[in-house]
Amino acid sequence: MPLNPLPKPFAIPLTVVSSGKPGQNQPAVTNQASSSIDYAYLRALVFQQSQNVLDPSRDYLFETRLAKLLRNEGLTRLEELVQILKLKRSPILERAVAEAMTINETSFFRDSRPFELLRAELMPTLIESRRLIRTLRVWSAACSTGQEAYSIGMLLLEHFPLLATWNLKIEGTDICNEVVQRCQSATYHRIEMNRGLPARNIVRFFDHHGEDWTAKPELRALCNFRQANLCGSVLPFASRFDVIFLRNVMLYFSQETRKQLLANIHRLLAPDGILFLGSSEQPADPTIWTSHLAGGTCYFRPRQPS
Ligand SMILES: C[S@@+](CC[C@H](N)C(=O)[O-])C[C@H]1O[C@@H](n2cnc3c(N)ncnc32)[C@H](O)[C@@H]1O
């Protein structure tokens, strides 16, 4: 059964190749180039599941990233997995392939400038404007293993102690179930702790056992994590956020997906709310966003109707 519907750029091409044998140089029709692995099918599947656009020049990544899945399925060759995917059309297996292909690179206080700007300028203003409702909601969208959400939590607990009596929540979401489970465990290896986390934060917010460190209840209580696809038909929340971190994920999406996602994000941000993107990312549609340069970084606010 074909993978259906396939987006146009991913329609699986049929290629004419030579058999390479002397005297038998007849064209043979195969799937995609000369490899017996149907990478185009895998790329299309990943796009369909997560809207991540994978470049053919990086097809070699399928071998390494899907190695664990192959083992779990009792398979030895990627070709076998592709055959099974085509035959079974199992939603669980298709999702597992897409999740295995996500890039989960992250660290505590990654690109420190947005955090510093929040602390020094943006958060005091937000807190002042919400002093009567005493509610603050932050979303770490595409949070990977949770360091971004916990960094925001540490920043708020350390610098804004009055929030302890507020209704304060940091929501973290990611499409990949495995990383969401890591977020929920709140446990990080020494090497992850050494990437960007000041010693004073380690001492105050983490407990130590062997090579691992687990966030203390005070920090964990602020953060909720769940699996969610940013490109599903609806976003996973109904009520608005005051701050949204949507960093280092849009670069994996097509222009069309980015535009749609940012329109949805716009609806979920308070009128005076703040959006942070990754340092190389821009909102696709300046008609609904204003950009602001401060503290050596850029943030975005919903454009108000004039
Ligand atoms: C490079 S990490 C960024 C983590 C964090 N935001 C940061 O900047 O450090 C990108 C994350 O986006 C997630 N992701 C990719 N496609 C997604 C989608 N369609 N919906 C939700 N999360 C997605 C991946 O699983 C991965 O954990």
The ligand as an SDF file (V2000), in Angstrom:
LIG
                    3D

 27 29  0  0  0  0  0  0  0  0999 V2000
   17.1840   20.7640   18.6410 C   0  0  0  0  0  0  0  0  0  0  0  0
   15.9390   20.3490   19.7940 S   0  0  0  0  0  0  0  0  0  0  0  0
   15.6430   21.9390   20.5250 C   0  0  0  0  0  0  0  0  0  0  0  0
   15.4520   21.8300   22.0390 C   0  0  0  0  0  0  0  0  0  0  0  0
   15.3160   23.1780   22.7430 C   0  0  0  0  0  0  0  0  0  0  0  0
   14.1640   23.9110   22.2780 N   0  0  0  0  0  0  0  0  0  0  0  0
   16.5650   23.9940   22.5770 C   0  0  0  0  0  0  0  0  0  0  0  0
   16.5520   24.9800   21.8410 O   0  0  0  0  0  0  0  0  0  0  0  0
   17.5800   23.6540   23.1870 O   0  0  0  0  0  0  0  0  0  0  0  0
   14.5330   20.1650   18.6950 C   0  0  0  0  0  0  0  0  0  0  0  0
   13.3910   19.3770   19.3120 C   0  0  0  0  0  0  0  0  0  0  0  0
   12.2430   19.5550   18.4860 O   0  0  0  0  0  0  0  0  0  0  0  0
   11.4740   18.3800   18.5700 C   0  0  0  0  0  0  0  0  0  0  0  0
   10.5460   18.3370   17.4260 N   0  0  0  0  0  0  0  0  0  0  0  0
   10.8320   18.1250   16.1140 C   0  0  0  0  0  0  0  0  0  0  0  0
    9.7050   18.1440   15.3830 N   0  0  0  0  0  0  0  0  0  0  0  0
    8.6880   18.3930   16.2370 C   0  0  0  0  0  0  0  0  0  0  0  0
    7.2810   18.5360   16.0740 C   0  0  0  0  0  0  0  0  0  0  0  0
    6.6880   18.4270   14.8720 N   0  0  0  0  0  0  0  0  0  0  0  0
    6.5270   18.7620   17.1760 N   0  0  0  0  0  0  0  0  0  0  0  0
    7.1040   18.8830   18.4000 C   0  0  0  0  0  0  0  0  0  0  0  0
    8.4230   18.7540   18.6200 N   0  0  0  0  0  0  0  0  0  0  0  0
    9.2150   18.5150   17.5450 C   0  0  0  0  0  0  0  0  0  0  0  0
   12.5230   17.2790   18.5490 C   0  0  0  0  0  0  0  0  0  0  0  0
   12.0330   16.0560   19.0790 O   0  0  0  0  0  0  0  0  0  0  0  0
   13.6450   17.8910   19.3860 C   0  0  0  0  0  0  0  0  0  0  0  0
   13.6050   17.4510   20.7190 O   0  0  0  0  0  0  0  0  0  0  0  0
  1  2  1  0
  2  3  1  0
  2 10  1  0
  3  4  1  0
  4  5  1  0
  5  6  1  0
  5  7  1  0
  7  8  2  0
  7  9  1  0
 10 11  1  0
 11 12  1  0
 11 26  1  0
 12 13  1  0
 13 14  1  0
 13 24  1  0
 14 15  1  0
 14 23  1  0
 15 16  2  0
 16 17  1  0
 17 18  1  0
 17 23  2  0
 18 19  1  0
 18 20  2  0
 20 21  1  0
 21 22  2  0
 22 23  1  0
 24 25  1  0
 24 26  1  0
 26 27  1  0
M  CHG  2   2   1   9  -1
M  END
$$$$
